[in-house]
């Protein structure tokens, strides 16, 4: 007998008609379970990929890959910057000063971390300028006392570009009335929207304005952008081993976000295994469907055996039937998962705006990212099909080993 007849019978069992309503329902149940399991697996992997991408490109693109400090501060930072920039893995350097304070607008107060930057050099180590939605960082010129803040902080304070805010520093100055906090009025010159923590409480100003504000003539550190951010610890070690670096110390992005990056990688693997169990559970429905099909088709099996079909042919028929059910479920599940993954961001934003859940407010980014990788989709599809194939072996074997005479007597 030729092989097409096996496919014909397998397809007939897969699309059982009204006379086999129970089998049709079981097939639909099996397919629905696989659709759900595969779709959820694709979506969750896409979200994990999205978090990894946003951490690497958006958050770590805004922050420095590494920072070098001097215990006494860099009085002539240009010499140190030239020395650091000579390292082959360093792409760009920029000086900065930093501190903390309060921003006051009328009766509204918010804590901030302020950074003094050189706008021209900062653009080489940070992509923050790409996320400016109003104004420009170039307007933070020397002596202008202009500032840039995130949109979240601006909304909290109720300010826009052109408004004035007061920055209050924790250190004090002596006056005739006694010690009072040092303050300075700043004009908001730019607003940025990174979609991360920096939007909540960071204020940028010109580095020379920062030095005058603190009455200090040195910068706190030098930011580094590297060709490969994963080489940050190695690059910092190389720089600190220089003879000129006896008073220097350094830090890398891994100190702040390294554990988070590792956690995302681990969570992706863990979620893949856990959700694969969901696919395996759905595959048990395929087993149940096949067992019921085998019991219902005893007469057909006996007739086929009587006509000369071998046990191997009978086994292949039911394996094909199970694989067809599994393939339909896996393909539809992948299609659903891909569509949801592609539109997950807008879907989450719409739901969050309607319900006001704010589920992402406490994360390092404030939206739900998604990144669909073809490799993940292929792996999910192949592994799911293999699980479905394995789940068909026992029921198909039972069908192949059934005796035709006993099957006919059972139907009689």
Secondary structure, DSSP 8 states (H G I E B T S, - for coil): --THHHHHHHHHHHT--GGGHHHHHHHHHHHHHHHHHHHHHHHHHHHHHHHHHIIIIIIHHHS-SEEEEEEEEETTHHHHHHHHHTSTTEEEEEEEEEEEEEEEETTEEEEEEEEEE-HHHHHHH--GGGGEEEE-GGG--TTS-EEEEEHHHHHHHT--TT-EEEEEEEEEEEETTEEEEEEEEEEEEEEE--SBTHHHHEEEEEHHHHHHHHT--SEEEEEEEESSGGGHHHHHHHHHTSGGGTTEEEEEHHHHHHHHHHHHHHHHHHHHHHHHHHHHHHHHHHHHHHHHHHHHTHHHHHHHHHTT--HHHHHHHHHHHHHHHHHHHHHHHHHHHHHHHHTHHHHHHHHHHHH---TTTTSSBSS------HHHHHHHHHHHHHHHHHHHHHHHHHHHTS-HHHHHHHH-
